[in-house]
Amino acid sequence: MRIGAHVERADPLAEAAARKADVVQFFLTDPQGWVTPEPRPDAEALRSGPVDVYIHAPYRINVATLNNRIRIPSRKLLLEHAQGAAEIGAHGLIVHGGHVDRGADLAIGFDNWRKTFAYAAERGGFPLPILIENTAGGDNACARRFDALARLWEVVGEYGAGFCLDTCHAYAGGEELTGVVDRVRAITGRIDLVHANGSRDPFDSRRDRHDNLERGQIDPEQVVAVIRAAGAPVVVETPGGADGQGADIAFLRAQLGR
């Protein structure tokens, strides 16, 4: 089991060293932009180094929406970021499950996910696993509540989609952490990555505000139990920079006997 953190993209290997991390996750571009990734000068070091790399897709991407001005460029950008991630040897590209507008039929959002994988397949396919992440808020979200996630997986499962389980998102989204790994695996058959995050807000708050593991509203032992059950690589997306994240990584290693 390898443990690391989400870090700034300028020098992720130095950030990993500062946290004693086995894994780094970062954005290839501005997470709020619509920018195609450019080749990285540290690509070979990232590919050949001892640190496992994961890339998070921009927050702007929403392939489920019925809004053509967002959905169509989202498909293109997701494929471009997958290609950029593959070029640096990343193990997966994490992307939020997305949502449809209020009053829209969620079934259309699921079908738009199918069209996203079909779009990529027509262009040679995604070159690495696409890890869909559960989200914290929204009644029209494709991957907040697990009944919706099951409907999504009926569509994307055949394309080999992977899954990233975020503990803060599950808790804030109204899903109990006790037994959450079994419930997810019953739907997806897999958990490829765990985002181990505390929550600043209470259960079912629908607010996506991460906290450090020994603070906030989630019992840290619950997070540890999720990690043990999942047996997947772990990324903390917690505040406090190298000190805060380094403390969270050290806490998890102590609890997990690593």
LINMO-V337444 format. One record per pair of residues at least 4 apart in sequence whose C-alpha atoms are under 7 Angstrom apart, sorted by the first residue. I is the first residue (numbers start at 0). GAP is how many residues later the second one is. If there is no record, write none. Layout:
I&GAP ; I&GAP
This chain:
0&230 ; 0&231 ; 0&232 ; 1&20 ; 1&21 ; 1&231 ; 1&232 ; 2&18 ; 2&19 ; 2&20 ; 2&230 ; 2&231 ; 2&232 ; 2&246 ; 3&17 ; 3&18 ; 3&19 ; 3&20 ; 3&230 ; 3&231 ; 3&232 ; 3&245 ; 4&16 ; 4&18 ; 4&19 ; 4&20 ; 4&230 ; 4&231 ; 4&232 ; 4&240 ; 5&18 ; 5&19 ; 5&20 ; 5&229 ; 5&230 ; 5&231 ; 6&5 ; 6&8 ; 6&17 ; 6&18 ; 6&19 ; 7&4 ; 7&18 ; 8&17 ; 8&18 ; 8&19 ; 10&4 ; 11&4 ; 11&12 ; 12&4 ; 13&4 ; 14&4 ; 15&4 ; 15&5 ; 15&8 ; 16&4 ; 17&224 ; 18&223 ; 18&226 ; 18&227 ; 19&226 ; 21&29 ; 21&30 ; 22&28 ; 22&29 ; 22&30 ; 22&212 ; 23&27 ; 23&28 ; 23&29 ; 23&30 ; 24&28 ; 24&29 ; 24&30 ; 24&31 ; 25&28 ; 25&29 ; 25&30 ; 26&4 ; 26&28 ; 26&29 ; 26&30 ; 27&9 ; 28&6 ; 28&8 ; 30&27 ; 30&28 ; 31&26 ; 31&27 ; 31&28 ; 32&25 ; 32&27 ; 35&41 ; 35&44 ; 36&44 ; 36&47 ; 41&4 ; 42&4 ; 42&45 ; 43&4 ; 43&44 ; 44&4 ; 45&42 ; 45&43 ; 46&41 ; 46&42 ; 52&37 ; 52&38 ; 53&36 ; 53&37 ; 53&38 ; 53&39 ; 54&30 ; 54&35 ; 54&37 ; 54&38 ; 54&39 ; 55&37 ; 55&38 ; 55&39 ; 56&21 ; 56&24 ; 56&36 ; 56&37 ; 56&38 ; 60&13 ; 61&8 ; 61&9 ; 61&12 ; 61&36 ; 61&37 ; 62&8 ; 62&11 ; 62&12 ; 62&35 ; 62&49 ; 62&50 ; 62&53 ; 63&7 ; 63&34 ; 63&35 ; 63&36 ; 63&45 ; 63&46 ; 63&48 ; 63&49 ; 64&6 ; 64&34 ; 64&35 ; 64&36 ; 64&44 ; 65&5 ; 65&34 ; 66&4 ; 67&4 ; 68&4 ; 69&4 ; 70&4 ; 71&4 ; 72&4 ; 73&4 ; 74&4 ; 74&41 ; 75&4 ; 76&4 ; 77&4 ; 78&4 ; 78&41 ; 78&47 ; 79&4 ; 80&4 ; 81&4 ; 81&11 ; 81&44 ; 81&45 ; 81&46 ; 82&4 ; 82&44 ; 83&4 ; 84&4 ; 84&5 ; 84&8 ; 85&4 ; 85&41 ; 85&42 ; 90&37 ; 91&36 ; 91&37 ; 91&38 ; 91&39 ; 92&36 ; 92&37 ; 92&38 ; 93&36 ; 93&37 ; 93&38 ; 93&39 ; 94&36 ; 94&37 ; 94&38 ; 95&36 ; 95&37 ; 95&38 ; 95&39 ; 96&35 ; 96&36 ; 96&37 ; 96&38 ; 96&45 ; 96&46 ; 97&43 ; 97&44 ; 98&10 ; 98&41 ; 98&42 ; 98&43 ; 99&4 ; 99&6 ; 99&9 ; 99&40 ; 99&41 ; 100&39 ; 101&38 ; 105&4 ; 105&34 ; 106&4 ; 107&4 ; 108&4 ; 109&4 ; 109&42 ; 109&45 ; 110&4 ; 111&4 ; 112&4 ; 112&43 ; 113&4 ; 113&41 ; 113&42 ; 114&4 ; 115&4 ; 116&4 ; 117&4 ; 118&4 ; 119&4 ; 119&5 ; 119&6 ; 120&4 ; 128&32 ; 128&33 ; 129&31 ; 129&32 ; 130&30 ; 130&31 ; 130&32 ; 130&33 ; 131&30 ; 131&31 ; 131&32 ; 132&30 ; 132&31 ; 132&32 ; 132&33 ; 133&9 ; 133&10 ; 133&30 ; 133&31 ; 133&32 ; 133&35 ; 133&36 ; 134&8 ; 134&9 ; 134&34 ; 134&38 ; 135&8 ; 135&33 ; 135&34 ; 135&36 ; 135&37 ; 135&70 ; 135&71 ; 135&72 ; 136&7 ; 136&36 ; 136&69 ; 136&70 ; 141&6 ; 141&7 ; 141&10 ; 142&5 ; 142&6 ; 143&29 ; 144&4 ; 144&28 ; 144&30 ; 145&4 ; 146&4 ; 147&4 ; 148&4 ; 149&4 ; 149&37 ; 151&4 ; 152&4 ; 152&35 ; 155&4 ; 155&5 ; 156&4 ; 161&28 ; 161&29 ; 161&30 ; 162&27 ; 162&28 ; 162&29 ; 162&30 ; 163&27 ; 163&28 ; 163&29 ; 163&30 ; 164&26 ; 164&28 ; 164&29 ; 164&30 ; 165&4 ; 165&28 ; 165&29 ; 165&30 ; 165&31 ; 166&4 ; 166&28 ; 166&29 ; 166&30 ; 166&56 ; 167&4 ; 167&29 ; 167&30 ; 167&31 ; 167&42 ; 168&4 ; 168&39 ; 169&4 ; 169&5 ; 170&4 ; 170&5 ; 170&6 ; 170&32 ; 170&33 ; 171&29 ; 171&30 ; 171&31 ; 171&32 ; 171&33 ; 171&34 ; 171&35 ; 171&36 ; 172&31 ; 172&32 ; 172&33 ; 173&29 ; 173&30 ; 175&4 ; 176&45 ; 178&4 ; 179&4 ; 180&4 ; 180&45 ; 180&48 ; 180&49 ; 181&4 ; 182&4 ; 183&4 ; 184&4 ; 184&5 ; 184&6 ; 190&39 ; 190&41 ; 191&40 ; 192&39 ; 192&40 ; 192&41 ; 193&33 ; 193&38 ; 193&39 ; 193&40 ; 193&41 ; 194&39 ; 194&40 ; 194&41 ; 194&42 ; 195&27 ; 195&38 ; 195&39 ; 195&40 ; 196&13 ; 196&14 ; 196&15 ; 196&16 ; 196&39 ; 196&40 ; 196&41 ; 197&12 ; 197&13 ; 197&14 ; 197&15 ; 197&17 ; 197&18 ; 197&19 ; 197&20 ; 198&10 ; 198&11 ; 198&12 ; 198&17 ; 198&18 ; 198&19 ; 199&9 ; 199&10 ; 199&11 ; 199&16 ; 199&17 ; 200&4 ; 200&6 ; 200&8 ; 200&16 ; 201&15 ; 209&28 ; 210&4 ; 210&5 ; 210&27 ; 210&28 ; 211&4 ; 211&26 ; 211&27 ; 211&36 ; 212&7 ; 212&35 ; 213&6 ; 219&4 ; 220&4 ; 221&4 ; 222&4 ; 223&4 ; 223&28 ; 224&4 ; 225&4 ; 226&4 ; 235&9 ; 237&7 ; 238&5 ; 238&6 ; 239&4 ; 239&5 ; 240&4 ; 241&4 ; 242&4 ; 243&4 ; 244&4 ; 245&4 ; 246&4 ; 247&4 ; 248&4 ; 249&4 ; 250&4 ; 251&4 ; 252&4 ; 252&5 ; 253&4
